[in-house]
Amino acid sequence: QVQLVESGGGLVQAGGSLRLSCAVSGRTFSSNVMAWFRQAPGKERRFVTAIKWNGGSTLYEDSVKGRFTISRDSAKNTVYLQMNSLKPDDTGVYYCAAGSLWTQDLRPTLFRSWGQGTQVTVSS
């Protein structure tokens, strides 16, 4: 069973930056894909970005390309999300997720393990 714990959320002004962390424990080879999703109030949980532990391939949702960067530190079993040039539309609860299938359409249903989420609020 994979356990995920997010941290690093907070309140930031538009144009600012935040770095989220996802500490991973109990990881197995079946959890090769790590992703970040976000959920705004009253909306569905949506894909933001993903990375493979092995090889480091990445995938980004169009609205965050060039602003967000996902990375992983295998020695620390931690995945990071560096968010720059934040916009009010980036506001939401950010969830870390672990799964095994890598596709160009990474939906929440493909991920078995989830963190508790961390709130990100971007003020205008």
KOLFISE-123300 format. One record per atom (N, C-alpha, C): x, y negated, z negated; atom name; residue in three letters; residue number from 1. Coordinates in Angstrom, 2 decimals, padded with zeros to 5 digits, always signed. Atoms other than C-alpha are relative to their C-alpha. Example, Ala and Ser with C-alpha at 12.3 -4.5 7.8 and 13.67 -1.06 7.14 Angstrom:
# KOLFISE-123300
node east:+000.89 north:+001.19 up:+000.00 site:N code:ALA pos:1
node east:+012.30 north:+004.50 up:-007.80 site:CA code:ALA pos:1
node east:+000.90 north:-001.20 up:+000.00 site:C code:ALA pos:1
node east:-000.82 north:+001.19 up:+000.06 site:N code:SER pos:2
node east:+013.67 north:+001.06 up:-007.14 site:CA code:SER pos:2
node east:-000.77 north:-001.09 up:-000.73 site:C code:SER pos:2
# end
This chain:
# KOLFISE-123300
node east:+000.85 north:+001.19 up:+000.00 site:N code:GLN pos:1
node east:+000.00 north:+000.00 up:+000.00 site:CA code:GLN pos:1
node east:+000.89 north:-001.24 up:+000.00 site:C code:GLN pos:1
node east:-000.79 north:+001.24 up:-000.11 site:N code:VAL pos:2
node east:+001.44 north:-003.36 up:+001.06 site:CA code:VAL pos:2
node east:-000.67 north:-001.09 up:-000.82 site:C code:VAL pos:2
node east:+000.49 north:+001.15 up:+000.75 site:N code:GLN pos:3
node east:+001.08 north:-006.29 up:-001.31 site:CA code:GLN pos:3
node east:+000.60 north:-001.27 up:+000.58 site:C code:GLN pos:3
node east:-000.43 north:+001.27 up:-000.60 site:N code:LEU pos:4
node east:+001.27 north:-009.84 up:+000.02 site:CA code:LEU pos:4
node east:-000.38 north:-001.14 up:-000.95 site:C code:LEU pos:4
node east:+000.27 north:+001.14 up:+000.87 site:N code:VAL pos:5
node east:+001.57 north:-013.01 up:-002.05 site:CA code:VAL pos:5
node east:+000.47 north:-001.27 up:+000.71 site:C code:VAL pos:5
node east:-000.32 north:+001.26 up:-000.67 site:N code:GLU pos:6
node east:+001.42 north:-016.42 up:-000.37 site:CA code:GLU pos:6
node east:+000.30 north:-001.09 up:-001.02 site:C code:GLU pos:6
node east:-000.26 north:+001.19 up:+000.81 site:N code:SER pos:7
node east:+002.77 north:-019.67 up:-001.77 site:CA code:SER pos:7
node east:+000.40 north:-001.13 up:+000.93 site:C code:SER pos:7
node east:-000.50 north:+001.14 up:-000.76 site:N code:GLY pos:8
node east:+003.65 north:-023.16 up:-000.62 site:CA code:GLY pos:8
node east:-001.05 north:-000.93 up:+000.53 site:C code:GLY pos:8
node east:+001.03 north:+000.91 up:-000.48 site:N code:GLY pos:9
node east:+000.29 north:-024.69 up:+000.18 site:CA code:GLY pos:9
node east:-000.05 north:-001.28 up:-000.82 site:C code:GLY pos:9
node east:+000.13 north:+001.26 up:+000.72 site:N code:GLY pos:10
node east:-000.71 north:-028.16 up:-000.91 site:CA code:GLY pos:10
node east:-000.69 north:-001.05 up:+000.82 site:C code:GLY pos:10
node east:+000.60 north:+001.16 up:-000.66 site:N code:LEU pos:11
node east:-001.93 north:-031.59 up:+000.07 site:CA code:LEU pos:11
node east:+001.11 north:-000.81 up:+000.66 site:C code:LEU pos:11
node east:-001.01 north:+000.77 up:-000.72 site:N code:VAL pos:12
node east:+000.00 north:-033.50 up:+002.71 site:CA code:VAL pos:12
node east:-000.71 north:-000.97 up:+000.95 site:C code:VAL pos:12
node east:+000.56 north:+000.95 up:-000.95 site:N code:GLN pos:13
node east:-000.62 north:-036.53 up:+004.88 site:CA code:GLN pos:13
node east:+000.26 north:+000.46 up:+001.44 site:C code:GLN pos:13
node east:-000.18 north:-000.31 up:-001.41 site:N code:ALA pos:14
node east:-001.02 north:-036.22 up:+008.62 site:CA code:ALA pos:14
node east:+001.41 north:-000.42 up:+000.45 site:C code:ALA pos:14
node east:-001.37 north:+000.24 up:-000.43 site:N code:GLY pos:15
node east:+002.38 north:-035.99 up:+010.27 site:CA code:GLY pos:15
node east:+001.04 north:+000.63 up:-000.90 site:C code:GLY pos:15
node east:-000.92 north:-000.59 up:+000.95 site:N code:GLY pos:16
node east:+003.92 north:-034.31 up:+007.26 site:CA code:GLY pos:16
node east:+000.27 north:+001.47 up:+000.28 site:C code:GLY pos:16
node east:-000.42 north:-001.40 up:-000.17 site:N code:SER pos:17
node east:+005.36 north:-030.84 up:+006.78 site:CA code:SER pos:17
node east:-000.25 north:+000.80 up:-001.27 site:C code:SER pos:17
node east:+000.09 north:-000.95 up:+001.10 site:N code:LEU pos:18
node east:+004.84 north:-027.80 up:+004.60 site:CA code:LEU pos:18
node east:+000.65 north:+001.30 up:+000.45 site:C code:LEU pos:18
node east:-000.49 north:-001.33 up:-000.31 site:N code:ARG pos:19
node east:+006.50 north:-024.41 up:+004.40 site:CA code:ARG pos:19
node east:-000.71 north:+001.01 up:-000.89 site:C code:ARG pos:19
node east:+000.67 north:-001.07 up:+000.73 site:N code:LEU pos:20
node east:+004.45 north:-021.40 up:+003.41 site:CA code:LEU pos:20
node east:+000.91 north:+001.23 up:-000.05 site:C code:LEU pos:20
node east:-000.75 north:-001.24 up:+000.16 site:N code:SER pos:21
node east:+005.99 north:-018.20 up:+002.11 site:CA code:SER pos:21
node east:-000.97 north:+001.14 up:-000.26 site:C code:SER pos:21
node east:+000.78 north:-001.20 up:+000.25 site:N code:CYS pos:22
node east:+004.62 north:-014.67 up:+002.05 site:CA code:CYS pos:22
node east:+000.96 north:+001.08 up:-000.48 site:C code:CYS pos:22
node east:-000.85 north:-001.04 up:+000.57 site:N code:ALA pos:23
node east:+006.37 north:-012.25 up:-000.29 site:CA code:ALA pos:23
node east:-000.66 north:+001.36 up:+000.21 site:C code:ALA pos:23
node east:+000.54 north:-001.31 up:-000.37 site:N code:VAL pos:24
node east:+005.93 north:-008.66 up:+000.85 site:CA code:VAL pos:24
node east:+000.62 north:+001.09 up:-000.86 site:C code:VAL pos:24
node east:-000.49 north:-001.16 up:+000.76 site:N code:SER pos:25
node east:+006.20 north:-005.58 up:-001.35 site:CA code:SER pos:25
node east:-000.73 north:+001.25 up:+000.48 site:C code:SER pos:25
node east:+000.62 north:-001.25 up:-000.42 site:N code:GLY pos:26
node east:+005.50 north:-001.94 up:-000.60 site:CA code:GLY pos:26
node east:-000.05 north:+000.15 up:+001.50 site:C code:GLY pos:26
node east:+000.04 north:-000.04 up:-001.48 site:N code:ARG pos:27
node east:+006.29 north:-002.47 up:+003.09 site:CA code:ARG pos:27
node east:+000.46 north:+001.34 up:+000.53 site:C code:ARG pos:27
node east:-000.38 north:-001.24 up:-000.68 site:N code:THR pos:28
node east:+006.45 north:+000.57 up:+005.34 site:CA code:THR pos:28
node east:+000.16 north:-000.30 up:+001.48 site:C code:THR pos:28
node east:-000.17 north:+000.20 up:-001.43 site:N code:PHE pos:29
node east:+007.25 north:+001.06 up:+008.99 site:CA code:PHE pos:29
node east:-001.35 north:-000.21 up:+000.70 site:C code:PHE pos:29
node east:+001.33 north:+000.19 up:-000.59 site:N code:SER pos:30
node east:+003.50 north:+001.03 up:+009.60 site:CA code:SER pos:30
node east:-000.46 north:-001.45 up:-000.09 site:C code:SER pos:30
node east:+000.37 north:+001.41 up:+000.14 site:N code:SER pos:31
node east:+003.46 north:-002.69 up:+008.70 site:CA code:SER pos:31
node east:+001.05 north:-000.85 up:+000.69 site:C code:SER pos:31
node east:-001.04 north:+000.69 up:-000.75 site:N code:ASN pos:32
node east:+005.76 north:-003.98 up:+011.42 site:CA code:ASN pos:32
node east:-000.41 north:-001.38 up:+000.47 site:C code:ASN pos:32
node east:+000.48 north:+001.28 up:-000.50 site:N code:VAL pos:33
node east:+003.60 north:-006.93 up:+012.38 site:CA code:VAL pos:33
node east:-000.50 north:-000.84 up:-001.16 site:C code:VAL pos:33
node east:+000.42 north:+000.94 up:+001.03 site:N code:MET pos:34
node east:+003.21 north:-009.91 up:+010.08 site:CA code:MET pos:34
node east:-000.62 north:-001.21 up:+000.68 site:C code:MET pos:34
node east:+000.71 north:+001.10 up:-000.64 site:N code:ALA pos:35
node east:+000.78 north:-012.70 up:+010.83 site:CA code:ALA pos:35
node east:-000.51 north:-000.99 up:-001.03 site:C code:ALA pos:35
node east:+000.70 north:+001.03 up:+000.78 site:N code:TRP pos:36
node east:-000.69 north:-015.90 up:+009.50 site:CA code:TRP pos:36
node east:-001.32 north:-000.30 up:+000.69 site:C code:TRP pos:36
node east:+001.32 north:+000.43 up:-000.45 site:N code:PHE pos:37
node east:-004.37 north:-016.67 up:+009.83 site:CA code:PHE pos:37
node east:-000.41 north:-001.18 up:-000.85 site:C code:PHE pos:37
node east:+000.55 north:+001.08 up:+000.82 site:N code:ARG pos:38
node east:-006.30 north:-019.69 up:+008.64 site:CA code:ARG pos:38
node east:-001.50 north:-000.02 up:+000.14 site:C code:ARG pos:38
node east:+001.45 north:+000.08 up:+000.03 site:N code:GLN pos:39
node east:-009.87 north:-020.30 up:+007.70 site:CA code:GLN pos:39
node east:-000.42 north:-001.35 up:-000.54 site:C code:GLN pos:39
node east:+000.54 north:+001.30 up:+000.41 site:N code:ALA pos:40
node east:-011.49 north:-023.72 up:+007.60 site:CA code:ALA pos:40
node east:-001.37 north:+000.22 up:-000.63 site:C code:ALA pos:40
node east:+001.31 north:-000.15 up:+000.65 site:N code:PRO pos:41
node east:-014.62 north:-024.29 up:+005.49 site:CA code:PRO pos:41
node east:-001.11 north:+000.23 up:+001.01 site:C code:PRO pos:41
node east:+001.13 north:-000.29 up:-000.87 site:N code:GLY pos:42
node east:-017.64 north:-022.74 up:+007.15 site:CA code:GLY pos:42
node east:+000.34 north:+000.60 up:+001.34 site:C code:GLY pos:42
node east:-000.43 north:-000.55 up:-001.28 site:N code:LYS pos:43
node east:-015.60 north:-021.24 up:+009.97 site:CA code:LYS pos:43
node east:+000.62 north:+001.38 up:-000.17 site:C code:LYS pos:43
node east:-000.59 north:-001.32 up:+000.02 site:N code:GLU pos:44
node east:-014.23 north:-017.85 up:+010.91 site:CA code:GLU pos:44
node east:+001.51 north:-000.09 up:-000.22 site:C code:GLU pos:44
node east:-001.45 north:-000.10 up:+000.14 site:N code:ARG pos:45
node east:-010.72 north:-016.74 up:+010.05 site:CA code:ARG pos:45
node east:+000.61 north:+000.14 up:+001.39 site:C code:ARG pos:45
node east:-000.56 north:+000.04 up:-001.34 site:N code:ARG pos:46
node east:-008.53 north:-017.47 up:+013.05 site:CA code:ARG pos:46
node east:+001.51 north:+000.21 up:-000.02 site:C code:ARG pos:46
node east:-001.42 north:-000.29 up:-000.16 site:N code:PHE pos:47
node east:-005.12 north:-016.35 up:+014.24 site:CA code:PHE pos:47
node east:+000.81 north:-001.29 up:+000.15 site:C code:PHE pos:47
node east:-000.90 north:+001.15 up:-000.13 site:N code:VAL pos:48
node east:-002.23 north:-018.83 up:+013.88 site:CA code:VAL pos:48
node east:+001.30 north:+000.44 up:+000.68 site:C code:VAL pos:48
node east:-001.28 north:-000.44 up:-000.53 site:N code:THR pos:49
node east:+001.00 north:-016.93 up:+014.52 site:CA code:THR pos:49
node east:+000.34 north:+001.38 up:-000.55 site:C code:THR pos:49
node east:-000.41 north:-001.33 up:+000.45 site:N code:ALA pos:50
node east:+002.67 north:-013.53 up:+014.20 site:CA code:ALA pos:50
node east:+001.45 north:+000.25 up:+000.38 site:C code:ALA pos:50
node east:-001.39 north:-000.36 up:-000.26 site:N code:ILE pos:51
node east:+006.11 north:-011.95 up:+014.14 site:CA code:ILE pos:51
node east:+000.18 north:+001.49 up:-000.25 site:C code:ILE pos:51
node east:-000.35 north:-001.39 up:+000.25 site:N code:LYS pos:52
node east:+007.54 north:-008.46 up:+014.38 site:CA code:LYS pos:52
node east:+001.19 north:+000.04 up:-000.94 site:C code:LYS pos:52
node east:-001.17 north:-000.17 up:+000.84 site:N code:TRP pos:53
node east:+009.85 north:-007.35 up:+011.58 site:CA code:TRP pos:53
node east:+001.20 north:+000.45 up:+000.83 site:C code:TRP pos:53
node east:-001.07 north:-000.54 up:-000.83 site:N code:ASN pos:54
node east:+011.87 north:-005.41 up:+014.13 site:CA code:ASN pos:54
node east:+000.06 north:-000.76 up:+001.32 site:C code:ASN pos:54
node east:-000.17 north:+000.72 up:-001.25 site:N code:GLY pos:55
node east:+013.17 north:-007.60 up:+016.91 site:CA code:GLY pos:55
node east:-000.38 north:-001.46 up:-000.06 site:C code:GLY pos:55
node east:+000.32 north:+001.40 up:+000.19 site:N code:GLY pos:56
node east:+011.53 north:-010.80 up:+015.79 site:CA code:GLY pos:56
node east:-000.85 north:-000.65 up:+001.06 site:C code:GLY pos:56
node east:+000.90 north:+000.62 up:-000.99 site:N code:SER pos:57
node east:+009.13 north:-011.28 up:+018.71 site:CA code:SER pos:57
node east:-001.06 north:-000.82 up:-000.72 site:C code:SER pos:57
node east:+001.00 north:+000.88 up:+000.60 site:N code:THR pos:58
node east:+006.68 north:-014.09 up:+018.00 site:CA code:THR pos:58
node east:-001.13 north:-000.31 up:+000.96 site:C code:THR pos:58
node east:+001.19 north:+000.37 up:-000.76 site:N code:LEU pos:59
node east:+003.27 north:-015.20 up:+019.13 site:CA code:LEU pos:59
node east:-000.65 north:-001.17 up:-000.73 site:C code:LEU pos:59
node east:+000.61 north:+001.18 up:+000.60 site:N code:TYR pos:60
node east:+001.54 north:-018.55 up:+018.54 site:CA code:TYR pos:60
node east:-001.33 north:-000.33 up:+000.66 site:C code:TYR pos:60
node east:+001.23 north:+000.56 up:-000.52 site:N code:GLU pos:61
node east:-001.93 north:-019.91 up:+018.92 site:CA code:GLU pos:61
node east:+000.34 north:-001.32 up:+000.67 site:C code:GLU pos:61
node east:-000.40 north:+001.15 up:-000.81 site:N code:ASP pos:62
node east:-001.88 north:-022.72 up:+021.48 site:CA code:ASP pos:62
node east:+000.09 north:-001.30 up:-000.78 site:C code:ASP pos:62
node east:+000.04 north:+001.31 up:+000.66 site:N code:SER pos:63
node east:-002.74 north:-025.57 up:+019.11 site:CA code:SER pos:63
node east:+001.18 north:-000.22 up:-000.95 site:C code:SER pos:63
node east:-001.12 north:+000.16 up:+000.93 site:N code:VAL pos:64
node east:+000.29 north:-024.90 up:+016.89 site:CA code:VAL pos:64
node east:+001.36 north:+000.14 up:+000.69 site:C code:VAL pos:64
node east:-001.27 north:-000.15 up:-000.71 site:N code:LYS pos:65
node east:+002.92 north:-024.28 up:+019.57 site:CA code:LYS pos:65
node east:+000.79 north:-001.30 up:-000.03 site:C code:LYS pos:65
node east:-000.85 north:+001.17 up:+000.09 site:N code:GLY pos:66
node east:+005.85 north:-026.64 up:+019.15 site:CA code:GLY pos:66
node east:-000.05 north:-000.71 up:-001.34 site:C code:GLY pos:66
node east:+000.10 north:+000.63 up:+001.33 site:N code:ARG pos:67
node east:+004.75 north:-027.61 up:+015.62 site:CA code:ARG pos:67
node east:+000.27 north:+001.00 up:-001.12 site:C code:ARG pos:67
node east:-000.16 north:-001.04 up:+001.03 site:N code:PHE pos:68
node east:+004.74 north:-024.34 up:+013.65 site:CA code:PHE pos:68
node east:+001.06 north:+000.99 up:+000.43 site:C code:PHE pos:68
node east:-001.00 north:-001.03 up:-000.27 site:N code:THR pos:69
node east:+007.52 north:-021.78 up:+013.36 site:CA code:THR pos:69
node east:-000.13 north:+001.10 up:-001.04 site:C code:THR pos:69
node east:+000.04 north:-001.15 up:+000.89 site:N code:ILE pos:70
node east:+007.20 north:-018.30 up:+011.92 site:CA code:ILE pos:70
node east:+001.38 north:+000.65 up:+000.00 site:C code:ILE pos:70
node east:-001.29 north:-000.69 up:+000.11 site:N code:SER pos:71
node east:+010.27 north:-016.48 up:+010.64 site:CA code:SER pos:71
node east:-000.08 north:+001.04 up:-001.10 site:C code:SER pos:71
node east:-000.02 north:-001.01 up:+001.06 site:N code:ARG pos:72
node east:+011.20 north:-013.53 up:+008.47 site:CA code:ARG pos:72
node east:+001.41 north:+000.19 up:-000.51 site:C code:ARG pos:72
node east:-001.27 north:-000.30 up:+000.64 site:N code:ASP pos:73
node east:+013.97 north:-012.71 up:+006.04 site:CA code:ASP pos:73
node east:-000.11 north:+001.42 up:-000.52 site:C code:ASP pos:73
node east:+000.14 north:-001.41 up:+000.36 site:N code:SER pos:74
node east:+014.30 north:-008.95 up:+005.90 site:CA code:SER pos:74
node east:+000.64 north:+000.31 up:-001.35 site:C code:SER pos:74
node east:-000.66 north:-000.25 up:+001.28 site:N code:ALA pos:75
node east:+016.69 north:-009.06 up:+002.95 site:CA code:ALA pos:75
node east:-000.88 north:-000.40 up:-001.18 site:C code:ALA pos:75
node east:+000.89 north:+000.48 up:+001.07 site:N code:LYS pos:76
node east:+014.11 north:-010.96 up:+000.90 site:CA code:LYS pos:76
node east:-001.42 north:+000.52 up:+000.15 site:C code:LYS pos:76
node east:+001.36 north:-000.48 up:-000.28 site:N code:ASN pos:77
node east:+011.08 north:-009.20 up:+002.41 site:CA code:ASN pos:77
node east:-001.01 north:-001.15 up:-000.07 site:C code:ASN pos:77
node east:+000.85 north:+001.20 up:+000.04 site:N code:THR pos:78
node east:+009.55 north:-012.61 up:+002.97 site:CA code:THR pos:78
node east:-000.19 north:-000.53 up:+001.43 site:C code:THR pos:78
node east:+000.34 north:+000.65 up:-001.26 site:N code:VAL pos:79
node east:+007.81 north:-014.22 up:+005.92 site:CA code:VAL pos:79
node east:-000.32 north:-001.45 up:-000.29 site:C code:VAL pos:79
node east:+000.19 north:+001.44 up:+000.20 site:N code:TYR pos:80
node east:+007.75 north:-017.98 up:+006.31 site:CA code:TYR pos:80
node east:-000.82 north:-000.59 up:+001.15 site:C code:TYR pos:80
node east:+000.68 north:+000.79 up:-001.02 site:N code:LEU pos:81
node east:+005.57 north:-020.46 up:+008.15 site:CA code:LEU pos:81
node east:+000.37 north:-001.45 up:-000.23 site:C code:LEU pos:81
node east:-000.38 north:+001.41 up:+000.05 site:N code:GLN pos:82
node east:+007.18 north:-023.84 up:+008.73 site:CA code:GLN pos:82
node east:-000.99 north:-000.78 up:+000.84 site:C code:GLN pos:82
node east:+001.03 north:+000.78 up:-000.69 site:N code:MET pos:83
node east:+004.49 north:-026.35 up:+009.64 site:CA code:MET pos:83
node east:+000.43 north:-001.46 up:+000.02 site:C code:MET pos:83
node east:-000.38 north:+001.40 up:-000.18 site:N code:ASN pos:84
node east:+005.50 north:-029.73 up:+011.04 site:CA code:ASN pos:84
node east:-001.07 north:-000.75 up:+000.76 site:C code:ASN pos:84
node east:+000.97 north:+000.86 up:-000.71 site:N code:SER pos:85
node east:+003.53 north:-032.65 up:+012.46 site:CA code:SER pos:85
node east:-001.43 north:+000.45 up:-000.29 site:C code:SER pos:85
node east:+001.30 north:-000.51 up:+000.38 site:N code:LEU pos:86
node east:+000.50 north:-031.50 up:+010.53 site:CA code:LEU pos:86
node east:-001.12 north:-000.97 up:+000.34 site:C code:LEU pos:86
node east:+001.19 north:+000.78 up:-000.37 site:N code:LYS pos:87
node east:-002.95 north:-032.68 up:+011.58 site:CA code:LYS pos:87
node east:-001.14 north:+000.38 up:-000.93 site:C code:LYS pos:87
node east:+001.15 north:-000.36 up:+000.83 site:N code:PRO pos:88
node east:-006.24 north:-032.82 up:+009.68 site:CA code:PRO pos:88
node east:-000.67 north:+001.31 up:+000.43 site:C code:PRO pos:88
node east:+000.59 north:-001.25 up:-000.49 site:N code:ASP pos:89
node east:-007.48 north:-029.95 up:+011.90 site:CA code:ASP pos:89
node east:+000.75 north:+001.24 up:-000.48 site:C code:ASP pos:89
node east:-000.75 north:-001.14 up:+000.53 site:N code:ASP pos:90
node east:-004.80 north:-027.74 up:+010.34 site:CA code:ASP pos:90
node east:-000.46 north:+000.39 up:-001.41 site:C code:ASP pos:90
node east:+000.49 north:-000.27 up:+001.35 site:N code:THR pos:91
node east:-006.66 north:-027.88 up:+007.02 site:CA code:THR pos:91
node east:-000.72 north:+001.34 up:-000.07 site:C code:THR pos:91
node east:+000.67 north:-001.28 up:+000.22 site:N code:GLY pos:92
node east:-007.80 north:-024.53 up:+005.66 site:CA code:GLY pos:92
node east:+000.76 north:+000.86 up:-000.99 site:C code:GLY pos:92
node east:-000.71 north:-000.98 up:+000.81 site:N code:VAL pos:93
node east:-006.88 north:-021.52 up:+003.61 site:CA code:VAL pos:93
node east:+000.83 north:+000.87 up:+000.95 site:C code:VAL pos:93
node east:-000.91 north:-000.77 up:-000.84 site:N code:TYR pos:94
node east:-003.86 north:-019.78 up:+005.10 site:CA code:TYR pos:94
node east:+000.25 north:+001.36 up:-000.65 site:C code:TYR pos:94
node east:-000.15 north:-001.37 up:+000.48 site:N code:TYR pos:95
node east:-003.65 north:-016.02 up:+004.78 site:CA code:TYR pos:95
node east:+001.15 north:+000.68 up:+000.73 site:C code:TYR pos:95
node east:-001.03 north:-000.87 up:-000.55 site:N code:CYS pos:96
node east:-000.70 north:-013.72 up:+005.31 site:CA code:CYS pos:96
node east:-000.61 north:+001.39 up:+000.18 site:C code:CYS pos:96
node east:+000.56 north:-001.32 up:-000.28 site:N code:ALA pos:97
node east:-001.51 north:-010.34 up:+006.86 site:CA code:ALA pos:97
node east:+001.06 north:+000.93 up:+000.56 site:C code:ALA pos:97
node east:-000.93 north:-001.01 up:-000.49 site:N code:ALA pos:98
node east:+000.32 north:-007.10 up:+007.64 site:CA code:ALA pos:98
node east:-000.75 north:+001.05 up:+000.80 site:C code:ALA pos:98
node east:+000.63 north:-001.00 up:-000.84 site:N code:GLY pos:99
node east:-000.49 north:-004.68 up:+010.42 site:CA code:GLY pos:99
node east:+001.04 north:+000.76 up:+000.79 site:C code:GLY pos:99
node east:-000.93 north:-000.84 up:-000.75 site:N code:SER pos:100
node east:+001.03 north:-002.24 up:+012.88 site:CA code:SER pos:100
node east:-000.12 north:-000.15 up:+001.51 site:C code:SER pos:100
node east:+000.23 north:+000.08 up:-001.44 site:N code:LEU pos:101
node east:-000.37 north:-003.10 up:+016.31 site:CA code:LEU pos:101
node east:+000.37 north:-001.38 up:+000.51 site:C code:LEU pos:101
node east:-000.40 north:+001.28 up:-000.60 site:N code:TRP pos:102
node east:+001.23 north:-005.80 up:+018.45 site:CA code:TRP pos:102
node east:-000.70 north:-000.14 up:+001.35 site:C code:TRP pos:102
node east:+000.68 north:+000.29 up:-001.26 site:N code:THR pos:103
node east:-001.01 north:-007.24 up:+021.15 site:CA code:THR pos:103
node east:+000.00 north:-001.51 up:+000.20 site:C code:THR pos:103
node east:+000.12 north:+001.44 up:-000.26 site:N code:GLN pos:104
node east:-001.61 north:-010.63 up:+022.76 site:CA code:GLN pos:104
node east:-001.28 north:-000.58 up:-000.61 site:C code:GLN pos:104
node east:+001.26 north:+000.43 up:+000.62 site:N code:ASP pos:105
node east:-004.98 north:-010.77 up:+020.97 site:CA code:ASP pos:105
node east:-000.05 north:+000.57 up:-001.40 site:C code:ASP pos:105
node east:-000.11 north:-000.51 up:+001.37 site:N code:LEU pos:106
node east:-004.25 north:-010.36 up:+017.27 site:CA code:LEU pos:106
node east:-001.17 north:-000.50 up:-000.84 site:C code:LEU pos:106
node east:+001.20 north:+000.32 up:+000.74 site:N code:ARG pos:107
node east:-007.64 north:-010.36 up:+015.58 site:CA code:ARG pos:107
node east:+000.11 north:+000.48 up:-001.44 site:C code:ARG pos:107
node east:-000.07 north:-000.42 up:+001.41 site:N code:PRO pos:108
node east:-008.21 north:-010.07 up:+011.81 site:CA code:PRO pos:108
node east:-000.25 north:+001.49 up:-000.21 site:C code:PRO pos:108
node east:+000.34 north:-001.41 up:+000.19 site:N code:THR pos:109
node east:-009.65 north:-006.57 up:+012.23 site:CA code:THR pos:109
node east:+001.18 north:+000.95 up:+000.22 site:C code:THR pos:109
node east:-001.18 north:-000.83 up:-000.26 site:N code:LEU pos:110
node east:-006.22 north:-005.29 up:+013.33 site:CA code:LEU pos:110
node east:+000.94 north:+000.07 up:-001.20 site:C code:LEU pos:110
node east:-000.91 north:+000.09 up:+001.15 site:N code:PHE pos:111
node east:-004.66 north:-006.07 up:+009.94 site:CA code:PHE pos:111
node east:-000.63 north:+000.64 up:-001.23 site:C code:PHE pos:111
node east:+000.53 north:-000.77 up:+001.14 site:N code:ARG pos:112
node east:-005.04 north:-003.78 up:+006.94 site:CA code:ARG pos:112
node east:+000.25 north:-000.68 up:-001.33 site:C code:ARG pos:112
node east:-000.38 north:+000.57 up:+001.29 site:N code:SER pos:113
node east:-003.35 north:-005.82 up:+004.23 site:CA code:SER pos:113
node east:-000.03 north:-001.52 up:+000.09 site:C code:SER pos:113
node east:+000.17 north:+001.45 up:+000.03 site:N code:TRP pos:114
node east:-004.05 north:-009.40 up:+003.22 site:CA code:TRP pos:114
node east:+000.45 north:-000.57 up:-001.34 site:C code:TRP pos:114
node east:-000.29 north:+000.72 up:+001.23 site:N code:GLY pos:115
node east:-002.79 north:-011.90 up:+000.69 site:CA code:GLY pos:115
node east:-001.26 north:-000.71 up:-000.48 site:C code:GLY pos:115
node east:+001.15 north:+000.68 up:+000.62 site:N code:GLN pos:116
node east:-005.05 north:-014.01 up:-001.52 site:CA code:GLN pos:116
node east:-000.28 north:-001.35 up:+000.65 site:C code:GLN pos:116
node east:+000.17 north:+001.28 up:-000.68 site:N code:GLY pos:117
node east:-004.55 north:-017.13 up:+000.59 site:CA code:GLY pos:117
node east:+000.59 north:-001.17 up:-000.78 site:C code:GLY pos:117
node east:-000.49 north:+001.24 up:+000.61 site:N code:THR pos:118
node east:-003.08 north:-020.55 up:-000.06 site:CA code:THR pos:118
node east:-000.61 north:-001.18 up:+000.74 site:C code:THR pos:118
node east:+000.72 north:+001.13 up:-000.59 site:N code:GLN pos:119
node east:-004.87 north:-023.85 up:+000.52 site:CA code:GLN pos:119
node east:+000.97 north:-001.02 up:+000.58 site:C code:GLN pos:119
node east:-000.72 north:+001.09 up:-000.64 site:N code:VAL pos:120
node east:-003.46 north:-026.38 up:+002.96 site:CA code:VAL pos:120
node east:-001.00 north:-001.09 up:+000.35 site:C code:VAL pos:120
node east:+000.89 north:+001.13 up:-000.27 site:N code:THR pos:121
node east:-005.11 north:-029.79 up:+003.09 site:CA code:THR pos:121
node east:+000.82 north:-001.13 up:+000.61 site:C code:THR pos:121
node east:-000.70 north:+001.09 up:-000.69 site:N code:VAL pos:122
node east:-004.00 north:-032.44 up:+005.57 site:CA code:VAL pos:122
node east:-000.94 north:-001.19 up:+000.05 site:C code:VAL pos:122
node east:+000.82 north:+001.20 up:+000.04 site:N code:SER pos:123
node east:-005.35 north:-035.92 up:+004.95 site:CA code:SER pos:123
node east:+000.37 north:-000.92 up:+001.16 site:C code:SER pos:123
node east:-000.23 north:+000.90 up:-001.15 site:N code:SER pos:124
node east:-005.76 north:-038.48 up:+007.72 site:CA code:SER pos:124
node east:+000.45 north:-001.36 up:-000.47 site:C code:SER pos:124
# end
